[in-house]
Amino acid sequence: MPKIANGRPNLFDFATSELSQDAFICWLVSWADAKFEKTNADLYNVSRKFLARLADLEDISKHAKIEVMRQYKNIDILVSVENISDEKNYLILIEDKTSTRDHGGQLNRYYSKIFKETQGDDQKHLDWRVKPIYFFTGDEGNANRVKQSGYTPFNRKKFLKILRQGKNIKNEIFRDFTDRLEIIESRTLAYKTTPLKEWTYHNWQGFFWALCENLNETNKFNETGEGADFFHVPNQGGGFLACVFPLIPKTWSLNRGDESKRDIYCQLEARRSSNADTYFPNFTVRLATDSKNETQAFRGEIRPELRKVFNGHSYKQANRLGKSTCVLIFDDIFQIKDDGKIDFDKTMDSITNLRSTAKQLSEFEPSH
């Protein structure tokens, strides 16, 4: 049974699925209709701000005609808004996620279905503007692939910024959902005030999210399509949380003249400790090729170069082998304060220095 917070049971501690979040989004958007202004003015105003934010507009017309549809052509949520602003008509396509991710090209398929309706193949929404939104209240480190599909990311922080404007709203559904998101947000941000050895899964998510945001901004990863990202890695032991980013940019190719894959990257891991509620970190450098044999040959060539390049660092070698394999495990990357808490800025400096040192590898070309 979920823990009781704020002195009462919360509906969304039990209704945790994406379908429940779909329902809340649909419910909230529906309140933007002008006919509900007198029913609950505060909820009406927050709903209008939410809809305007989704449409990337300052405000929406009081004469807007709003229709909310679920599972229209398999799309999570489609909001049609006629006369939303200056006689403009919008189709707001929302792909909603809590902790799962898009897969199998679904974003492109959904966008294509709705776009066709605006181009004459289907006269229903001829010349309407399409606004695709990738809505996620979980934690993702890199939204670049979403942007490449034409979607605008809308994350938990953006949603909370809207919901917090409704602090005076007297509605149990609104309060429960907002409280639930606030609790998730506080758990992820608690890495800042919790000793590293006591970090839970949520704390690691918050740290990895901040790490990815910093790396993607300072290294401009997203401009080259690489990106720092984090995700759950499943395995027989229950899996672990991993944050992955290039050790060296892919523009410094380690590939041969053909199309064979030769990747070298960093992977930060949060693995479950013997105490099931806490996790311990690993900072690794990994290789990946198209096959186990190619990885073995690649590792044999590059390992001496890695030892030479990282001579001033503290690390140990790893020997397990696969298509993707760990070659080095560093123990001098995480910088800890005297009170056991992470020093985020100094840890970022350690990662930056490691990647700067790795530039020497740009001259290395594998022969296999």
C-alpha positions as CSV (number, residue, x, y, z in Angstrom):
1,M,0.0,0.0,0.0
2,P,1.4,3.5,-0.9
3,K,2.6,5.6,2.0
4,I,0.2,8.3,3.2
5,A,1.4,11.8,2.5
6,N,-0.1,15.1,3.5
7,G,-2.3,13.3,6.0
8,R,-4.7,11.6,3.5
9,P,-4.8,9.0,0.7
10,N,-3.9,10.3,-2.7
11,L,-5.9,8.9,-5.7
12,F,-2.8,9.0,-8.0
13,D,-0.7,6.9,-5.6
14,F,-3.0,4.1,-6.7
15,A,-3.7,5.3,-10.3
16,T,-0.1,5.4,-11.5
17,S,-0.5,4.2,-15.1
18,E,-0.1,6.3,-18.2
19,L,-3.9,5.9,-18.8
20,S,-4.5,7.6,-15.5
21,Q,-2.2,10.5,-16.6
22,D,-4.0,10.6,-20.0
23,A,-7.3,11.0,-18.1
24,F,-6.0,13.9,-16.0
25,I,-4.6,15.8,-19.0
26,C,-7.8,15.4,-20.8
27,W,-9.8,16.5,-17.8
28,L,-7.6,19.5,-17.2
29,V,-7.7,20.7,-20.8
30,S,-11.5,20.3,-20.9
31,W,-11.7,23.0,-18.2
32,A,-10.4,25.6,-20.7
33,D,-13.8,25.8,-22.3
34,A,-15.4,29.2,-21.6
35,K,-18.6,27.6,-20.4
36,F,-16.7,26.4,-17.2
37,E,-15.4,29.8,-16.2
38,K,-18.1,30.4,-13.6
39,T,-18.1,26.8,-12.4
40,N,-14.5,27.1,-11.1
41,A,-12.7,30.2,-12.2
42,D,-9.3,29.2,-10.8
43,L,-9.3,25.8,-12.5
44,Y,-10.6,27.4,-15.7
45,N,-7.7,29.9,-15.7
46,V,-5.0,27.3,-15.0
47,S,-6.5,25.1,-17.8
48,R,-6.3,28.0,-20.2
49,K,-2.6,28.6,-19.3
50,F,-1.9,25.0,-19.8
51,L,-3.5,24.8,-23.2
52,A,-1.8,28.1,-24.3
53,R,1.6,26.6,-23.2
54,L,1.0,23.5,-25.2
55,A,0.1,25.5,-28.2
56,D,3.1,27.9,-27.6
57,L,0.8,30.9,-27.4
58,E,0.5,33.8,-24.9
59,D,-3.3,33.2,-24.5
60,I,-6.2,31.5,-26.1
61,S,-9.5,33.0,-27.3
62,K,-12.6,32.8,-25.1
63,H,-14.4,31.8,-28.3
64,A,-12.2,28.8,-28.8
65,K,-14.1,25.6,-29.5
66,I,-12.2,22.7,-27.7
67,E,-12.6,19.0,-28.4
68,V,-10.5,16.4,-26.5
69,M,-10.1,13.0,-27.9
70,R,-8.4,9.9,-26.5
71,Q,-6.9,7.2,-28.7
72,Y,-7.9,8.9,-31.9
73,K,-6.0,6.9,-34.6
74,N,-4.1,5.3,-31.6
75,I,-2.8,8.6,-30.5
76,D,-2.8,9.1,-26.7
77,I,-4.5,12.5,-26.8
78,L,-5.6,14.8,-29.6
79,V,-6.9,18.2,-28.7
80,S,-8.6,20.1,-31.6
81,V,-9.0,23.8,-30.9
82,E,-11.0,25.8,-33.4
83,N,-10.4,29.6,-33.3
84,I,-7.7,29.2,-30.7
85,S,-6.2,32.7,-31.5
86,D,-6.8,35.1,-34.3
87,E,-9.0,32.6,-36.1
88,K,-6.3,30.0,-36.1
89,N,-7.1,26.3,-35.7
90,Y,-4.8,23.9,-33.9
91,L,-4.5,20.2,-33.6
92,I,-2.4,19.4,-30.5
93,L,-1.1,15.9,-30.6
94,I,0.0,14.6,-27.2
95,E,2.1,11.5,-26.8
96,D,2.0,10.9,-23.1
97,K,4.6,9.0,-21.0
98,T,5.2,8.4,-17.4
99,S,8.3,6.1,-17.2
100,T,8.2,4.3,-20.6
101,R,9.7,5.7,-23.8
102,D,8.6,5.9,-27.4
103,H,9.5,3.0,-29.6
104,G,9.3,1.6,-33.1
105,G,8.9,5.0,-34.9
106,Q,5.6,5.6,-33.2
107,L,6.1,9.4,-33.0
108,N,6.6,9.7,-36.8
109,R,3.6,7.5,-37.5
110,Y,1.3,9.6,-35.3
111,Y,2.5,12.9,-36.6
112,S,2.1,11.6,-40.2
113,K,-1.5,10.5,-39.5
114,I,-2.6,13.9,-38.3
115,F,-0.5,15.9,-40.8
116,K,-2.4,14.2,-43.6
117,E,-5.6,15.5,-42.2
118,T,-4.4,19.0,-42.8
119,Q,-3.2,18.5,-46.3
120,G,-6.3,17.5,-48.2
121,D,-6.1,13.8,-48.0
122,D,-8.8,14.1,-45.3
123,Q,-10.8,17.3,-45.4
124,K,-11.7,17.2,-41.7
125,H,-8.9,19.5,-40.6
126,L,-7.7,21.1,-43.9
127,D,-5.0,23.7,-43.3
128,W,-5.1,23.4,-39.5
129,R,-1.8,23.8,-37.6
130,V,-0.4,20.6,-36.0
131,K,1.5,20.9,-32.7
132,P,3.0,17.6,-31.6
133,I,3.9,17.4,-27.9
134,Y,6.0,14.7,-26.2
135,F,4.6,14.8,-22.7
136,F,6.6,13.0,-20.0
137,T,6.4,13.2,-16.2
138,G,9.2,10.7,-15.6
139,D,12.8,11.5,-16.1
140,E,14.6,11.4,-19.4
141,G,18.1,12.7,-20.1
142,N,18.0,13.5,-23.8
143,A,15.0,14.7,-25.7
144,N,16.9,15.2,-28.9
145,R,15.4,12.2,-30.7
146,V,11.9,13.6,-29.8
147,K,12.8,17.0,-31.3
148,Q,14.2,15.3,-34.4
149,S,10.7,13.8,-34.9
150,G,9.2,17.3,-34.8
151,Y,7.8,17.1,-31.3
152,T,8.1,19.7,-28.5
153,P,9.2,18.1,-25.2
154,F,7.0,19.0,-22.2
155,N,8.5,17.6,-19.0
156,R,7.5,17.4,-15.4
157,K,9.2,20.7,-14.5
158,K,7.2,22.5,-17.1
159,F,4.0,20.9,-16.0
160,L,4.6,21.7,-12.3
161,K,5.3,25.3,-13.2
162,I,1.7,25.5,-14.6
163,L,0.1,23.4,-11.8
164,R,1.7,25.5,-9.1
165,Q,-0.3,28.5,-10.4
166,G,-3.4,26.7,-9.1
167,K,-2.4,26.7,-5.5
168,N,-5.8,28.1,-4.5
169,I,-7.8,25.6,-6.5
170,K,-10.3,23.7,-4.4
171,N,-10.6,20.4,-6.3
172,E,-9.4,17.1,-5.0
173,I,-8.4,15.6,-8.4
174,F,-6.3,18.7,-9.2
175,R,-4.7,18.7,-5.7
176,D,-4.0,14.9,-5.7
177,F,-2.3,15.0,-9.1
178,T,-0.2,18.1,-8.2
179,D,0.8,16.6,-4.9
180,R,1.9,13.4,-6.5
181,L,4.1,15.2,-9.0
182,E,5.6,17.4,-6.3
183,I,6.5,14.3,-4.3
184,I,8.2,12.7,-7.3
185,E,10.1,16.0,-8.0
186,S,11.3,16.3,-4.4
187,R,12.5,12.7,-4.4
188,T,14.6,13.2,-7.5
189,L,16.1,16.5,-6.3
190,A,17.0,15.0,-2.9
191,Y,20.3,13.8,-4.3
192,K,21.5,17.4,-3.5
193,T,21.0,17.0,0.2
194,T,21.4,13.2,0.7
195,P,24.8,11.5,1.3
196,L,25.7,9.5,-1.8
197,K,25.8,6.1,0.1
198,E,22.1,6.7,0.9
199,W,20.8,7.5,-2.6
200,T,17.7,5.7,-3.7
201,Y,16.6,5.0,-7.3
202,H,14.8,8.4,-7.4
203,N,17.9,10.2,-6.2
204,W,20.0,8.7,-8.9
205,Q,17.4,9.6,-11.5
206,G,17.6,13.2,-10.3
207,F,21.4,13.2,-10.4
208,F,21.5,11.6,-13.9
209,W,18.9,14.1,-15.2
210,A,21.0,17.1,-14.0
211,L,24.2,15.4,-15.3
212,C,22.6,14.9,-18.8
213,E,21.3,18.5,-18.9
214,N,24.7,19.8,-18.0
215,L,26.6,17.6,-20.5
216,N,24.2,18.3,-23.3
217,E,24.4,22.0,-22.8
218,T,28.1,22.4,-22.2
219,N,29.3,19.9,-24.8
220,K,26.6,20.7,-27.4
221,F,26.0,16.9,-27.8
222,N,22.5,17.5,-29.2
223,E,23.9,19.5,-32.1
224,T,25.7,16.4,-33.3
225,G,22.9,14.0,-32.6
226,E,24.9,12.1,-29.9
227,G,23.6,13.2,-26.6
228,A,24.0,12.2,-23.0
229,D,21.0,10.1,-21.9
230,F,20.0,7.8,-19.1
231,F,17.7,4.8,-18.9
232,H,17.0,1.5,-17.1
233,V,19.1,-1.5,-18.3
234,P,17.3,-4.8,-17.7
235,N,19.1,-7.9,-16.7
236,Q,18.5,-11.1,-14.7
237,G,19.4,-9.4,-11.5
238,G,16.7,-6.8,-11.8
239,G,18.7,-4.3,-13.9
240,F,20.3,-1.0,-13.1
241,L,20.2,2.7,-14.0
242,A,22.7,3.9,-16.6
243,C,23.8,7.3,-17.8
244,V,25.6,7.1,-21.2
245,F,27.5,9.7,-23.2
246,P,30.4,9.7,-25.7
247,L,34.0,9.6,-24.4
248,I,35.0,11.3,-27.6
249,P,32.8,12.9,-30.2
250,K,31.8,10.6,-33.1
251,T,33.3,13.2,-35.4
252,W,36.6,11.8,-34.2
253,S,35.9,8.6,-35.9
254,L,37.2,5.3,-34.6
255,N,35.7,3.5,-37.6
256,R,37.4,1.9,-40.5
257,G,36.7,2.9,-44.1
258,D,33.7,0.6,-44.1
259,E,30.5,1.0,-42.0
260,S,31.7,-1.2,-39.1
261,K,30.7,0.1,-35.8
262,R,33.5,1.3,-33.4
263,D,32.1,3.2,-30.4
264,I,33.8,4.2,-27.2
265,Y,31.7,5.8,-24.5
266,C,31.3,6.4,-20.8
267,Q,28.6,4.7,-18.8
268,L,27.8,5.7,-15.2
269,E,25.9,3.0,-13.4
270,A,23.7,2.9,-10.3
271,R,23.5,-0.7,-9.2
272,R,21.4,-2.1,-6.4
273,S,23.4,-2.8,-3.3
274,S,22.8,-5.6,-0.8
275,N,20.5,-3.1,1.0
276,A,17.7,-3.2,-1.5
277,D,16.8,0.5,-1.0
278,T,20.2,2.0,-1.9
279,Y,22.5,1.8,-4.9
280,F,26.3,2.0,-5.5
281,P,28.0,3.8,-8.4
282,N,30.4,2.7,-11.2
283,F,32.0,5.0,-13.7
284,T,33.1,2.9,-16.7
285,V,34.5,3.3,-20.2
286,R,33.0,0.8,-22.6
287,L,33.5,-0.3,-26.2
288,A,30.8,-1.5,-28.7
289,T,31.1,-3.1,-32.1
290,D,29.0,-5.3,-34.3
291,S,30.2,-8.6,-32.9
292,K,31.9,-10.1,-29.9
293,N,35.0,-11.1,-32.0
294,E,35.3,-7.5,-33.3
295,T,35.0,-6.1,-29.8
296,Q,37.8,-8.5,-28.7
297,A,40.1,-7.3,-31.5
298,F,39.2,-3.7,-30.9
299,R,39.8,-4.0,-27.1
300,G,43.2,-5.6,-27.7
301,E,44.3,-2.6,-29.8
302,I,42.9,0.2,-27.9
303,R,43.5,-0.9,-24.3
304,P,47.2,0.0,-24.4
305,E,46.2,3.4,-25.7
306,L,43.7,3.9,-22.9
307,R,46.3,3.0,-20.3
308,K,48.6,5.5,-21.8
309,V,46.0,8.3,-22.0
310,F,44.6,7.8,-18.5
311,N,47.9,7.2,-16.8
312,G,47.2,9.9,-14.1
313,H,43.8,8.4,-13.2
314,S,42.8,5.7,-10.7
315,Y,41.1,2.8,-12.4
316,K,41.0,-0.9,-12.8
317,Q,40.6,-3.1,-15.9
318,A,37.5,-5.2,-16.7
319,N,37.8,-8.4,-18.6
320,R,34.3,-9.6,-19.5
321,L,33.6,-9.6,-23.2
322,G,30.6,-9.1,-25.4
323,K,29.5,-6.9,-28.3
324,S,29.4,-4.1,-25.8
325,T,32.0,-4.5,-23.1
326,C,33.5,-2.6,-20.2
327,V,37.3,-2.0,-20.4
328,L,38.0,0.4,-17.5
329,I,36.3,1.2,-14.2
330,F,37.3,4.6,-12.7
331,D,37.2,5.3,-9.0
332,D,38.3,9.0,-9.0
333,I,35.4,10.6,-10.8
334,F,32.7,11.1,-8.1
335,Q,33.8,14.0,-5.9
336,I,32.4,13.8,-2.4
337,K,32.2,16.5,0.3
338,D,33.1,15.9,3.9
339,D,29.5,15.3,4.9
340,G,29.2,12.5,2.3
341,K,27.1,14.5,-0.2
342,I,28.0,14.8,-3.9
343,D,29.9,17.8,-5.0
344,F,28.2,18.2,-8.3
345,D,30.4,21.0,-9.8
346,K,33.6,19.2,-9.0
347,T,32.2,15.9,-10.3
348,M,31.3,17.7,-13.6
349,D,34.9,19.0,-13.7
350,S,36.2,15.5,-13.3
351,I,34.1,14.2,-16.2
352,T,35.1,17.2,-18.3
353,N,38.8,16.6,-17.6
354,L,38.4,12.9,-18.4
355,R,36.9,13.8,-21.8
356,S,39.5,16.4,-22.4
357,T,42.3,13.9,-21.7
358,A,40.6,11.5,-24.1
359,K,41.1,13.8,-27.0
360,Q,44.5,12.1,-27.5
361,L,42.5,9.1,-28.8
362,S,41.4,11.1,-31.8
363,E,44.6,10.1,-33.5
364,F,44.0,6.4,-32.9
365,E,42.7,4.3,-35.8
366,P,42.0,0.6,-35.2
367,S,43.3,-1.8,-37.9
368,H,40.7,-4.5,-37.4
